[in-house]
Amino acid sequence: MTDHRTYFDDLAVGEVQRSRTLTVDRDAMLDYARRYDPWDFHVDEAAAAQTHFGGLIASGGYTISLSYILGHETMAKEGKPWAFLGGFDWMLKFQKPVRAGDALTLTDTILELTPSRKGGRGIVKFRREMWNQAGEVVLSIDIVGLVAARA
């Protein structure tokens, strides 16, 4: 049986994986905010217009959820998902507001690879960035995770 996973040994520092582009759906964005994060600037157009955002913006939780959708694609390129064992550190930054209609693309860049002292796995530090149609980073997450090694 052929193993179709990407292991720690297959990754390289500097490697960049890019997702497809996803357009933020207004109705889905508002539905999420109404259910889970009902601040005025997420759900009320008139009230949001009076804030420093100047209009509705996506909830942080919704933005992270979109990064999960696109991140699954970057970590499972060509049907070879990472042999991911878990993550244990996140440094997250919301850099620009996300709005309905934004076209978002995500990149994962491998920053560091450290073999584990326990063997059979390695520690991967990578930067996940989500970009809008203007080329602005709207979300960045430095992630430290554990990925299985081949041997």
URMO-V172269 format. One record per pair of residues at least 12 apart in sequence whose C-alpha atoms are under 10 Angstrom apart, sorted by sequence separation. I is the first residue (numbers start at 0). J is the second residue. D is the distance in whole Angstrom. If there is no record, write none. Layout:
<<I J D> <I J D>>
//
This chain:
<<29 41 7> <30 42 9> <40 52 8> <42 54 10> <43 55 7> <44 56 9> <111 123 6> <112 124 7> <127 139 6> <128 140 7> <28 41 8> <29 42 6> <40 53 9> <41 54 9> <42 55 7> <43 56 10> <110 123 8> <111 124 5> <112 125 9> <126 139 7> <127 140 5> <128 141 9> <28 42 9> <29 43 9> <40 54 7> <41 55 5> <42 56 8> <109 123 7> <110 124 5> <111 125 7> <126 140 6> <127 141 6> <39 54 10> <40 55 5> <41 56 5> <42 57 9> <109 124 6> <110 125 5> <111 126 10> <125 140 8> <126 141 4> <127 142 7> <39 55 8> <40 56 6> <41 57 6> <42 58 9> <108 124 9> <109 125 4> <110 126 7> <125 141 6> <126 142 6> <39 56 10> <40 57 8> <41 58 6> <108 125 5> <109 126 7> <124 141 7> <125 142 5> <126 143 9> <40 58 9> <41 59 10> <107 125 6> <108 126 5> <109 127 9> <124 142 6> <125 143 7> <106 125 10> <107 126 6> <108 127 7> <123 142 8> <124 143 4> <125 144 8> <38 58 9> <106 126 8> <107 127 4> <108 128 8> <123 143 6> <124 144 6> <36 57 9> <37 58 9> <106 127 6> <107 128 7> <122 143 7> <123 144 5> <124 145 9> <36 58 6> <105 127 7> <106 128 5> <107 129 9> <122 144 6> <123 145 6> <35 58 9> <36 59 9> <105 128 6> <106 129 6> <121 144 8> <122 145 5> <123 146 7> <32 56 10> <36 60 8> <104 128 8> <105 129 4> <106 130 8> <121 145 6> <122 146 6> <32 57 7> <33 58 10> <35 60 8> <36 61 9> <104 129 6> <105 130 6> <120 145 7> <121 146 5> <122 147 9> <29 55 9> <31 57 9> <32 58 6> <35 61 9> <103 129 6> <104 130 5> <105 131 9> <120 146 6> <121 147 6> <122 148 10> <28 55 10> <29 56 9> <31 58 8> <32 59 9> <102 129 10> <103 130 5> <104 131 7> <119 146 9> <120 147 4> <121 148 6> <28 56 9> <29 57 8> <32 60 9> <63 91 10> <102 130 8> <103 131 5> <104 132 8> <119 147 6> <120 148 4> <28 57 6> <29 58 9> <31 60 8> <32 61 8> <101 130 9> <102 131 5> <103 132 6> <118 147 9> <119 148 5> <120 149 8> <25 55 10> <27 57 10> <28 58 8> <31 61 7> <63 93 9> <101 131 6> <102 132 5> <103 133 10> <104 134 9> <115 145 9> <118 148 8> <119 149 7> <120 150 8> <25 56 10> <30 61 10> <62 93 9> <100 131 10> <101 132 6> <102 133 9> <103 134 9> <105 136 9> <110 141 9> <112 143 10> <114 145 10> <115 146 10> <119 150 6> <25 57 9> <29 61 9> <73 105 8> <74 106 10> <100 132 10> <101 133 9> <102 134 10> <103 135 10> <104 136 10> <105 137 10> <107 139 10> <109 141 10> <110 142 10> <111 143 9> <113 145 10> <114 146 10> <115 147 10> <118 150 8> <28 61 7> <59 92 10> <72 105 9> <73 106 7> <74 107 8> <97 130 10> <98 131 10> <103 136 9> <105 138 9> <106 139 10> <107 140 9> <108 141 10> <109 142 10> <110 143 10> <112 145 10> <114 147 10> <115 148 9> <23 57 9> <27 61 9> <28 62 9> <59 93 8> <62 96 9> <69 103 9> <70 104 10> <72 106 10> <73 107 7> <97 131 8> <103 137 9> <105 139 10> <107 141 10> <112 146 10> <114 148 9> <62 97 7> <69 104 7> <70 105 7> <73 108 10> <87 122 10> <89 124 10> <91 126 10> <94 129 10> <95 130 9> <96 131 10> <107 142 10> <61 97 9> <62 98 10> <69 105 6> <70 106 8> <84 120 9> <86 122 9> <88 124 9> <89 125 10> <90 126 9> <91 127 9> <92 128 10> <93 129 10> <95 131 9> <59 96 9> <66 103 9> <68 105 10> <69 106 9> <70 107 8> <83 120 9> <84 121 10> <85 122 10> <86 123 9> <89 126 10> <91 128 10> <23 61 10> <58 96 9> <59 97 9> <65 103 9> <66 104 9> <67 105 10> <69 107 10> <82 120 9> <83 121 10> <84 122 10> <86 124 10> <23 62 9> <56 95 10> <57 96 7> <58 97 8> <65 104 10> <66 105 7> <56 96 6> <57 97 5> <58 98 9> <65 105 9> <66 106 10> <83 123 10> <95 135 8> <96 136 10> <97 137 7> <55 96 9> <56 97 6> <57 98 6> <94 135 9> <95 136 7> <96 137 6> <97 138 9> <23 65 9> <55 97 9> <56 98 5> <57 99 7> <94 136 6> <95 137 4> <96 138 9> <22 65 10> <52 95 10> <55 98 7> <56 99 7> <93 136 9> <94 137 5> <95 138 7> <21 65 8> <52 96 8> <54 98 8> <55 99 8> <92 136 10> <93 137 6> <94 138 6> <21 66 10> <92 137 8> <93 138 5> <94 139 7> <92 138 6> <93 139 7> <21 68 9> <91 138 7> <92 139 5> <93 140 9> <18 66 10> <21 69 8> <91 139 6> <92 140 6> <20 69 8> <90 139 8> <91 140 4> <92 141 9> <18 68 9> <19 69 7> <89 139 10> <90 140 5> <91 141 7> <18 69 6> <19 70 10> <89 140 6> <90 141 5> <91 142 9> <17 69 9> <18 70 7> <88 140 10> <89 141 6> <90 142 7> <17 70 9> <18 71 9> <19 72 8> <88 141 8> <89 142 5> <90 143 9> <16 70 9> <18 72 6> <19 73 9> <73 127 10> <88 142 6> <89 143 7> <17 72 8> <18 73 5> <87 142 8> <88 143 5> <89 144 9> <16 72 9> <17 73 6> <18 74 9> <86 142 7> <87 143 6> <88 144 7> <16 73 5> <17 74 9> <41 98 10> <70 127 8> <86 143 6> <87 144 6> <15 73 9> <16 74 8> <18 76 9> <70 128 10> <85 143 9> <86 144 4> <87 145 8> <16 75 10> <17 76 9> <70 129 9> <85 144 6> <86 145 6> <16 76 8> <69 129 9> <84 144 7> <85 145 5> <86 146 9> <66 127 8> <83 144 8> <84 145 5> <85 146 7> <66 128 9> <83 145 6> <84 146 5> <85 147 10> <66 129 7> <82 145 9> <83 146 4> <84 147 7> <65 129 9> <82 146 5> <83 147 6> <81 146 7> <82 147 5> <83 148 10> <63 129 10> <81 147 8> <82 148 8> <62 129 9> <82 149 9> <5 74 9> <28 97 10> <4 74 10> <5 75 8> <28 98 9> <29 99 9> <4 75 8> <5 76 9> <10 81 9> <28 99 7> <3 75 10> <4 76 10> <9 81 9> <27 99 9> <66 138 8> <4 77 10> <5 78 9> <6 79 9> <25 98 8> <26 99 8> <66 139 10> <3 77 9> <4 78 8> <5 79 6> <6 80 9> <7 81 8> <23 97 8> <24 98 9> <25 99 5> <66 140 10> <3 78 7> <4 79 4> <5 80 6> <6 81 6> <7 82 8> <23 98 7> <24 99 6> <25 100 7> <62 137 9> <63 138 8> <3 79 5> <4 80 5> <5 81 4> <6 82 5> <7 83 9> <22 98 10> <23 99 5> <24 100 6> <25 101 10> <62 138 8> <63 139 10> <2 79 9> <3 80 7> <4 81 6> <5 82 6> <6 83 8> <22 99 8> <23 100 5> <24 101 8> <63 140 10> <3 81 9> <4 82 6> <5 83 9> <22 100 6> <23 101 5> <24 102 10> <3 82 9> <4 83 9> <21 100 9> <22 101 6> <23 102 6> <59 138 9> <21 101 8> <22 102 4> <23 103 7> <20 101 10> <21 102 6> <22 103 6> <20 102 6> <21 103 5> <22 104 9> <19 102 10> <20 103 5> <21 104 7> <19 103 8> <20 104 5> <21 105 9> <18 103 9> <19 104 6> <20 105 8> <18 104 6> <19 105 8> <17 104 7> <18 105 5> <19 106 10> <17 105 6> <18 106 6> <16 105 8> <17 106 4> <18 107 9> <16 106 6> <17 107 7> <15 106 7> <16 107 5> <17 108 9> <15 107 6> <16 108 7> <14 107 8> <15 108 4> <16 109 9> <13 107 10> <14 108 6> <15 109 7> <13 108 6> <14 109 5> <15 110 10> <12 108 8> <13 109 5> <14 110 8> <11 108 9> <12 109 5> <13 110 6> <11 109 7> <12 110 5> <13 111 8> <10 109 8> <11 110 9> <12 111 6> <11 111 8> <12 112 7> <10 111 10> <11 112 8> <10 112 8> <8 112 9> <7 112 8> <7 113 9> <8 114 9> <7 114 8> <20 129 10> <22 131 9> <15 125 9> <17 127 10> <20 130 9> <21 131 10> <22 132 9> <12 123 9> <14 125 10> <15 126 9> <16 127 10> <17 128 10> <18 129 9> <20 131 9> <7 119 9> <8 120 9> <11 123 10> <12 124 9> <13 125 9> <15 127 10> <17 129 10> <20 132 9> <6 119 10> <7 120 7> <8 121 8> <10 123 9> <12 125 9> <6 120 8> <7 121 6> <6 121 9> <7 122 8> <7 123 8> <10 146 10> <7 145 8> <8 146 9> <7 146 5> <8 147 9> <9 148 9> <6 146 6> <7 147 6> <8 148 6> <9 149 9> <5 146 9> <6 147 6> <7 148 5> <8 149 7> <5 147 9> <6 148 5> <7 149 7> <8 150 9> <4 147 10> <5 148 9> <6 149 6> <7 150 10> <5 149 9> <6 150 10> <4 149 10>>
//
